[in-house]
Amino acid sequence: MSFLLLILFTLIVATSEETEAEALLKWKSSLYQSGSLASWGIRNGTSPCSWYGISCDPAGNVGDLSELVYLSLFKNNLVGPVPSQLSRLSKVRHFDLGHNHFNNTEYSNFSAMPSVLYLSLFLNNLTGVFPQFILKCTNLTYLDLSQNAFSGPITDSLANLSKLTELYLDSNNLIGGIPSVLGSISGLRILILGDNSLGGPLPSSLSQLKFLERLDIISAGINSTIPPELGACTNLNYINLSSNQLSGPLPFTFVNLTKMREFDISSNNLSGEIPGEFFKSWPELIVFKVQNNSLTGRIPPDIGLAKKLTVLWHLPDSLSQLPNLSFFSILSTNLTGMIPPDFGRNGMLQFVHLGSNPFFGELPQGLCTGLALIEITVNMNNFSGTLPSCLKDCSALSRVRFEYNYFIGNISEAFGVHPNLNYFDLTGNSFTGKLSGDWGQCSSLELFHIDGNNISGEIPATFCKITSLKDLSLASNLLTGAIPMELGNLSSLFKLNLSDNFLSSQIPSNLGSLTKLQRLDLSRNKLSGNIPSELGNLDHLILFDLSQNNISGKIPNNLGNLLTMQILLDLSRNSLAGPIPSDLGKLIQLETLNLSHNFLTDQIPKSLSSMLSLESVDFSNNNLSGPVPTGKAFKDDSPQAYVGNPDLCGDFSRVKSLVMQIPLRIHIAIEKR
């Protein structure tokens, strides 16, 4: 620290009229935070040699740094404007103020720095347009202004910096397109312009940069085709043009980029096929990403020639020829086909992502050879058949997504104990079997979804051991038996969906202990008994659905305490009796209320008129009487919301006519499947 301070402070000797001490104190006064320099002050003739961070030469002078050639104050938490006096260092070659908190700098006070070769203001809070003094530093070879808040266009005058080899302008607020004159800076090796709002085309003039090795213009609003002329930049080994609006085909001229190592044009609007010749010409390729485009056709088998490939976002038949492949991803494309049967035989696969594609066929049984698999996401495809048996022994699994395919097989045979498993989703397949008690040993689980399968048996009480569980959805299966009371111990749970099964017995009262619960859906089961009053403690609930069960008794008054209820309260198609609690009128955020097809009596409480958020109500097929309340939902809803209540009255003639058409109220519980 003292060395860095010495360099900074002694070079602020701005004029011959100022003493060294005065110059140092002048600079101290310009800082926003100078607490660490409390010892700096002229008191009783104190010499600057005794100040914190200052060293003197044998003659007692702070020093003359007019010959300084190297200045680095990188990552020193310096705050305030960049002192313009720094630009008077006529012989400095390396000038690095990166990773500080400089801001509000007035660049017009800066002088040209004729000797500087390396200039970095990286990662500060600098604003304004491109600093003009930099354009006079004509010997610059390295310029980094990235991760600031510079605005306005990239000036054409950058062409004056004809000796630049590296230019970093990324992560600012620059606009106005990519100047074609950048192509005239013939020695450029690295050009980084991403994370701006540049817009406009990718200039073909960049093809003049014969020494260019790295081109990174990610997320910059570029909206053109990729110029085929870029194929002339034969030293390119890194291209990242992802997250733009590029369209058209991949230029065939890229076969000339024989040094290519990392290629990413993902998340654009590119179309056409991937030329197989790329992989014949790119023997050094390690990363290939083209997902989230409109590319078509089959993946070229020539990709198997890229022996060094480790990160891949596309699927060839020759995948097994890639011995080092550990990360493989194809997300959201229109590419189709089957996964090669020997995929995974290298034993190195750790991450396989194939989500949201039209792939079909079975997953290779050797997919997890080596048991190194950590994440496998193949959701929303047309895969079928059984899962690879080796999955059961992949103890490092952390993320599993097989939802919305056509997989079959016994769930207990496909999976074992996975202590690192965090996310597990099998929704919308045809898995069978029973849930094993071993799931309780998957102690890291936060999401567990098996909706829409044919899982049978009871819900294991051992689920209560998964204390990290936040989202549990077992809906639309063949589950039987009671809801385990132990589920009430899952204190982190915010979503519980057990709907559309054959669960019976009573609702456990200790579900009322799930105080973080936001959604509770127990609908379409065979549950009986009363609604536990303890459910009135679920003060974060926004959706509560008990419809189509055999629930009896009264509606608990304290359901009116569920003040966050917003989306739905549905108690329809049960055997509830007695009056509607007036406290339900406190649910002023509720949008949909359905109490139909029960045995409710007395009047609809007037307090419900204050539920101004209600958009839909249904009181049909009860034994309600008296006037219908006022309020938007009661006026605007369909008359069918009141039919089957002969003693309801009010100015709703259409309701009365419908009531007269229903001579007999019938309550039928329909068996599923």
N, C-alpha and C positions, 0 to 999 in steps of 0.2 A: 504493500500500500504506500509506504513512504517513498519508494522509488518512483511510482506512478505520479504521486503528488509533486515530487521534485521536478519531474519532467514538465508537468502542466504549469505549475506555479511560476517557475523561473522563466519560462518563455513568454510570460505576459509583461516583460520589461518593454513597454511599448515605445517610449520616447526617451530621449536623452535627458529631458527636463525632469522626468520622474525618477525618484530613488527606487531601488529595488523593493524596499519595504512598502512604499506608496503604491507601486504597481501591484504587489501581491494583495494589499488591502483593497485596492480598487476592484480587483477580480473577485475577492471574497464577497464584497458588497453586492455583486451582480447575481450571486447564487440565491436560489429559493431556500435551500437548506444548507446551512453552514455551521451547524452545531458542533461538528467534529473539529472545527477550526477555532474553537473558543480561545485558544492560547495566542491567536494572532492579534496583536495590538501593540501600539507604541506606548509603553508605560515605563516611565523613569529610564528612558534610553535603552529599553530592551532591544537586543539585536534580533533580527529575523532568524539568526542561526539557532536560537533556542525555541523557535516555534515548531509545533507539531508538523512532521512531514517534511521539514526543510533541512537540507544539508548544505554546508558551506565549504568552499575550497580553503586551502591553508591561509590565504590572504584575508579570509573573513567575508568573501563575497558569495552571494547565492549562486552566481555563475552567469556566464554569457553563453546562451545556446544559439547564437546566430549560425553556428555550424551544424545544428541538429538535423539529422537526416531520417530519424525513425521516431515516430510518436504513436503510442498505442495506449488508449484509455478504455479499452474494451471491458464492458460489464463492471462498472464501478459505481452504479447507482447515482450518477451525476444528473443534476436537475437544473432546468432553466435554459436560457438561450445559449447556443454555441457562441463563445466569445469571438467576435470578428478579428481580434488581435492575432488569433491563431493563424490566420491566413497570411500574416507577415513573415512567416517562417520560409524564407525564400529558398532554402536548400533542403527542406524536408521532402523525402521521397515516399515514405510510408506514413499515412495519416488515417488512423482508425479510432473513431468515436462510437463504434457500434455497441448495441445492447445497453443503452443508458435510458435516461428520461428527458433528453433535450427536447425543447419545444419553443414555439414563438420566436423563431430566429429571423432577424432582419438581414437577408442575404445581400442587400444592396451595399452594405458596409464592408463586404468581403473583397479582398484583393485576389487577383489571379495568383496561382501557386505554380510557378513555371517548372519546378523540379519534381512535383508530386507524380508518382507513378501509380500508387495504390491509394484509393480514397474510399472509405466506408463510413456511412452514416446509418447502417443497418439497424433496425429494431429500436427506433426512438418514437417520439410523438411529433415529428416534424410535419409541417403543413405548408400550403402554398403551392405555387407552380414550380416548375423545374428550376432549381437555383442557377442563375445566369453565370455566376462566377465559375462554376464547374466547367462551363463551355470554353473557358479561357485556359483551362488546365490541359493544354494540348499534348502533353507527354503522357497523359493517363493511359495505363494499360488495363487497370482494374477499377471498376466503379460499381458500388453496391449502395443503392438507395432503398432497398426493399424493406417491407414491413414498417412503413410509416403511413402518413395520410396525405402525401403529395397529390395534387389534383391538376386538372387541365390536361391538355394534349402532350404527347411526347414530341418535343420540339425537333424540327428538321435539322436544327443546328447541331444535333448530336454528331452529324457527319463530320464536324470539325475535329472530333476526337478520333482521328484516323488511326491511332496506334492502339485503340482498345482491343483487348483479347477476351475480356470477360465483362458482361453487362447484366446487372441484376436490378430490375425495376418492379419486381413482383410485389403483390399485396399492398397496393396503394389504391388511390381513387382516380387513376388515370383514365382518360377518355380519348375519343377522336381517332381511333384506328392505329394500325401499325404503320409508321412512316416507311415508305419504300426506300428512302435514302439509307436505312440501316444496312441495306445490301451493299452499300459502298464502303463500309468499314471492313475492308477485305481481310483483316487479321483476326476477326472475331472467332473464338473457339466455343464460347458459352454465351447463350442468349436466353434470359429468363424474364418473361413478361407477364406471367399468369396472375390470376386473382386480381384483375382489374376489370373495368367495364369498357374496354377498348372498342369492340364492335368492328364492323367492316370486314374486308377480305384478308386472307393470308397472302401477303404480297409475293409474287413470283420472283421479285428481285432478290429475295433471300437466297436464291439459288447461286448468287454470285459469291457467297461465303464459302469458299472452297476449303477453308480450314475448320469450318463449324463442326463441333463434336457433340454438343448438347443443345437441344431446342426444346424449351418448356414454355408453353403458352396455354396452360390449363385454365379453364373457367374464365375466359376473357371476352365472351360474346362474339367470337369470330363466326361469320356467316358467309361462307363461300365453299367452293370445292377445294380440295388439296392440290396445289399446283404440281403438275407432274415434273416441272423443272427442278423441284427439290431433290429429285433423284441424282442431280449433279453434285450434291454435297456429299461426296463419297467418304468423308471422314466422320459423318454422323454415326454415333453409336447409341444415342439416347434421344427418343422423340416422345414427348407427352403433349398431345393436343386434346386431351379428354375434356368433357363437360363444356363443349361449345355447341354451335349449330352448323357444323360442317356437313356437307351433303355430297352426293355423287359417289363414284367408285374409289377404291384404293388405287393410287397410281401404280401402274405396272413398272414404271421406272425405278421404283424402290428396290428392285432386284439389284441395283447397282450399289446399294448401301451395305456392302459386304462386312462392315465392322459392327453392324447393329447388335446391341445387347439388350436394350430395354425399349419396348414399343408399346405405347398406350394411346389408342384413339377411341377409348370407350365413351359412352354417353354422348353420342352425336346423332346425326341423321344419315349416316353413310349407308350406301346400298351396294348391291352387286355381290359377287363372290370373292372369297379370299384367294388370291393367286398362290398356288402351290409352289411356284418358283421362289417365293420369298424364303421359304425354309431350306431350299437348296442353296440359296445365296447367303444365308445368315447363319453360319456355323457357330457363332459366339452367342447366339440368342439365349437369354435366361428368363426374360419376362415378355409375355405376349398377351395384351388385353384389348379386346375389341367388343366387349359386351355392351348391351343397351344401345344397339344400332338397328338398322333394318337390313342387315346382311342376310343373304340367302344362300341356298345350295348346301352341299355337304362339305365337311371340313377336309381340307386336302390331306391325304395320307403322307405327303412329303414332310409334314411337321415332325414325323419320327426321325428325321435327319438332324433335328436340332437337339443334339445329345446333351447339351448343357442346360436345357430348359428346366427351371425350377418353379416358375409361376406361370400358369396357363389358364386362359379364359375360353378355350375352345377344344373341341372333341374330335380327334382323328382316330382312324382304325389302328394306327400304329403307336398308340400311347404307350404300349408296353416296352417300346424301344427307348423310352426316356428313363434312364436308370436313377436319376437324381430327383425326379418329380415328387414334390411333397405338398404343393399347393395347387389346386386345380379348380377353376371357377368359370362357369358360363351362366350368366344371369340375364333373364329377360331378353331373349333373342327370338328370332323366327327360325332358327336352325333346328333341324330335326335329325332323327336317326336313332340307332341303338348304341349303347355303350359297348365297346369291344370286350369280349369275354375274358381276356387276359389282363384287363385294366386293374392295376393295383398289385400285380405280381412282384413289383420291385420292392415291396415291403416298406416303402418310405412315405406313403401317403398319410398326411396328417389333416389336411383340410380339403374337402370336396364340396363344392357349391354348384348346384345345377338348377337352382330355383327358377320357376316361371318360364318354362320352355315347353315345346311339344315333343320332347324325347319319349321314346317308348321302349318296350321290351323289359327284360329283367335286369336287375343289378347283378354284376358279376359276383360269383361266390367268393372269389379271391380278392374282393375289393379292399378288405382290411387285413390282408396278409401282412404279418409283422406287428399287428395289433397296436399300431401307432396312431390310429385315427382319433382326432380330437373333435372335429366338427364335420357333420355330414348333413347337408340341406339339399334335398331333391324335391321339395314341395312344388305343387302345381305343375305336374307333368302328366304323362300317360303311362308311367311305369306300372308293371304288374308282377305277379309271381311272389315268391317268398323272399324274405330278406336274407342277406349273407349270414351264415351261422356264426362266423367269426365275430360279429358285432357283440355277441354276448360276453366275449372275453376282452373287449376293448375297455379297459378300466379307466383310460384317460378321457373318455367321451365327455364333452361338456355341452354340446349343442346338437340336437337331433330334430330334423324337420322332414317328415315324410307325408305331410298332409296333402289331401286332394290328389290321390293317385288311385291305383287299383290293386294295392298290395293285399296279400292274404297270408294266413299262417297264424300260429299260436303265439300270442304276445309274450307268454312266459318262456317259450323256447327261444325267442328272438333276442331277449334282453336279460341281463343279469344284474349284478350290483355295480353301479357306476358312481363312485363317491364324488366325482367332480361334475356330474351332470347337472346343468343349470336350467336348460330349456328343452322340453320334450313335447312334440306335437305329432300325433298320428291321425288327426281329424280326417274324416271322409275317406276311409278305406274299408276293407272287409276283414279286418283282423278278428280272430276268435280267441277262445281260451278265457282264463280267469286272471284276475289281478293277484300277483304273488305278494305275500307279506314282505318279501325282500325289498320292495320299493321303499320301505321305511328306512333302509340303509343308504338310500341315495340322499344324503343329508344336505346337499347343496341345491336341490331342486327349488326353483322359484315358479316355474310354469309347467303344468302337467295337463295336456289336452289329449283325450282319446275320443272325442265326440264322433258320432256317426259311424260306429263299427258294430261288431256283433259280440262284444265282450260280455260275458255272463258271470254268474256267481255274486258274491257279496263284496262290498267295499271293505278292504282290509283296515282294521283298527290301527295298524302300524303306520298308516299315513300320518298319525298324530306326531310321529317322531321327526317328520320333515318340518322343523320349525321355521325354515326359511321360505316355505311355500306361500306364494302370494296369489296365484291364479290356478284354481283346480276346476276342471271342466270334464265331466264324465257323461255328458248328455247323449241321448239317442243311442243307447245300447240296450242290453238285456239284463241289466243288473237287478238283483233281487235282495230281499232281506231289509233290515232296518238301516237307517242312517246312523253310523257309529257316533255315539255321544263324544268319543275322543276327538272328533273333528273340531269340537269347541276349544281345543287347546292350541289351534293353529293361529296364534295371535297376530301373525303378519298377513293373514289372508284378506284380500280385498275383493276377490271374485270367487263365488261358489255356484257352479251350475251342475245340478244333478237331474235336470229335466228329462222327460221322455224316456223313462225306464219303468221298472216294475217294483220300485221301492215301496215298502209297506211299513206298518206300525206308526208310531207317533213321531212328531218332529221333536228332536232333542232340545230341551229347554236351554242347555248350555251353548247352543249356537248364538244365544244372546251375548256371549262373552266375546264374540268376534267384532270388537269395537272399530276395527279398520274396514270392515266389510262395506263395499259400495254396491255390489250387485248380488242378489240372492234369488236364484231361480230353481224352484222345486216343483215346477208345473208338470202335468201329465204323468203322474205316478199313481200309486194306490195308498197314499198316506192318509191316516185317519186321526181321530182325536181332535183336541182343541188347538187353536193357534196359541203357542206359549206367549204369555205376557212379557217374558224376558226379551222377546224380539223387539220390543219397544225401546231397548237400550242401544240399538244399532243406529247411532246418531250420525253416521256417515252414509247411510243407505240412499241410493238414488233410484234403484230398481228393485221391486219385490214382486215376485210372481209365484202364486200358490194355486193357480188355476188348474182345473180338471184333476182334482183329487177327491177324497172322501172326508174332507175336513168338516167337523161339526162344531156346535157351540156358538158362542157369540164372537163378534169382532172385538178384540180387546180395545178398550178406550185409549190405552197408551200408544197405539199405533199412530195416534195424532202427535206424538212426540218426535216422529221421524221427520223433522223439519227440513232435512236436505232432500227428501224424496222429490224427484224431478221427472224422471222418464216414465215410470209406470208403477201403478199399484193395481194388481190384478188378483182378485180373490174369487173369480167367477167359476161356475160349474163345480160347486161343492155343496155341502148341506148346512151352510151357515144359517143361523136363525137369530131372532131378536132384532132390535132396532139398529140402525146405522149410527155409530157414535158421532155426536156433534163435534167432537174433537178433531175429526178428520178435516174439518174446515180450517185447521191451522196449517195444513199442507199447502201453503200458498204458492209453492214452486211447481207443484205437480201438474203434469201435462195430460196424462191419461189415467182415468179411473174406471175400472170395470168390476162391478159387484153383481153382475147378471147371473141368472140361473142358480139362485139359492132360495132360501125360505125367509128372507128378511121381511120384517113387518114395520108398522108405524110409518111416520112421514119421513120424507127425505129432509134432513136437517137444513134449516134456513142458513146455517153457518157456512154451508158449502157454496153459497153465493159469493163469498169473499175470496174464493180460489180463482183469482184472476188469470192464472197461467193455464187453467184447464182448457184443453182443446177438444177433448173427447171424453164423453161419459157413457156408461151403459148400466142401467138399472133394470133391464128387462127381465121378465119371468121371475118375479118375486111376489110378495104379498103386500106391497107398499100401498099407502093410501095418502090422501090429502093433496095439497097443491104442490106442483113442481116449482122449485126455487127459481128465482131470477138469476141472471148472470149470463155472460157470453156463451159458455159451453152449453148451458141448458136451452138457450134460444136457438143456437146454430146447429146443434147436433141432430142427427137423423131421428125421426119419430120412432124408429125401431128400437131406440135406446130405452123406451118406456113400455113397450108392449108386454102383455102378460101380467099387468098390474091393474086389474079392473077398477080399483077404487081410487086410482090417481085422478086428480082433477086439475083443470086449468084450461087456458085458451090454446088448446092444441088439438084441433078437430081431426087432423090426420092421425094423431096418436089414437084417438078414440075409435076411429074406423078400423085401425089395425087391431086394436084390442078385441073388437067384436068379431074379428075373423078367427080368433083363437079360443074356441070353446073349452078346451081342456089343456092344462099345463102338464107337459111330459118332461121328466128329467131322466135322461138316458146316459149311462156311462158306457162308452164304446170301447170294447177291447181292441188293443192294437195287434197288428200283424196277424 
